[in-house]
Amino acid sequence: TREPPVPVRTVPPEYPNELRRDGVSGVVTVKCTIDAQGNVTEPEVEKSSNGAFEKPALAALKKWKFKPAKQDGAAVPVKISIPIKFVFEG
């Protein structure tokens, strides 16, 4: 059996001021590996709606912590894609 990684701590990204001022929402999809310790490693942008969101998305994701994926009861590293959303709330 295989259990996917589960986020136990998520940190919201820092919203770039100029995009918040302009009311721009967006999403950055980050491809990364969740290692056997539940840490985010090798994050890279898979796609993004706006380049200005990429750095804050990567920075936030590095602070996330996961319960690692398990294969037959043992923690294993897995590659996943995580959408980081920037939602404008006026």
C-alpha positions in Angstrom: 0.0 0.0 0.0 1.1 3.5 -0.6 0.1 6.6 1.4 0.6 10.1 -0.1 2.5 12.8 1.8 0.2 14.9 4.0 1.0 18.6 4.7 1.2 19.2 8.5 2.4 22.8 8.3 1.6 25.1 5.4 2.9 28.7 5.2 1.0 31.2 3.0 3.1 33.0 0.4 4.0 36.6 0.7 1.8 38.5 -1.7 3.8 40.9 -3.9 2.6 44.4 -3.1 2.2 45.7 -6.6 0.1 42.7 -7.6 -2.1 43.0 -4.5 -2.5 46.8 -5.2 -3.6 45.9 -8.8 -5.9 43.2 -7.5 -4.1 40.4 -9.4 -4.8 36.8 -8.3 -2.8 33.9 -9.5 -1.5 30.4 -9.0 2.0 28.9 -9.2 2.3 25.2 -9.6 5.5 23.9 -8.0 7.0 20.5 -8.7 9.1 19.2 -5.8 10.2 16.2 -3.9 8.9 15.4 -0.4 11.8 13.5 1.2 11.5 10.7 3.7 11.8 13.2 6.5 8.8 15.2 5.2 10.8 18.1 3.9 10.3 19.9 0.6 13.4 19.5 -1.6 14.2 20.5 -5.2 11.2 22.8 -5.7 10.9 24.2 -9.2 8.2 26.1 -10.9 6.2 23.9 -13.2 3.8 26.7 -14.4 2.8 30.1 -13.2 0.2 32.6 -14.1 2.5 35.5 -13.3 6.3 35.5 -12.9 6.2 37.8 -9.9 4.4 35.1 -7.9 7.2 32.5 -8.5 9.8 33.6 -5.9 7.3 34.0 -3.0 5.7 30.7 -3.9 9.0 28.8 -3.8 10.0 30.6 -0.6 6.8 29.7 1.2 6.9 26.1 0.1 10.4 25.7 1.5 8.8 26.3 5.0 6.1 23.6 4.5 6.4 20.4 6.4 4.9 17.1 5.5 4.1 13.7 7.0 6.1 11.7 4.4 4.7 9.3 1.9 4.7 5.7 3.0 5.3 2.6 0.9 4.3 -0.5 2.9 4.7 1.3 6.2 8.1 2.8 5.4 8.7 6.5 4.7 9.7 7.2 1.1 10.5 10.2 -1.0 8.0 11.2 -3.7 7.7 13.8 -6.4 4.5 15.8 -6.4 3.1 19.1 -7.8 1.6 21.6 -5.4 -0.5 24.6 -6.5 0.3 27.7 -4.5 -2.7 30.1 -4.8 -2.5 33.9 -4.5 -6.1 35.0 -3.9 -6.8 38.7 -4.0 -9.3 39.7 -1.3 -10.3 43.3 -1.8 
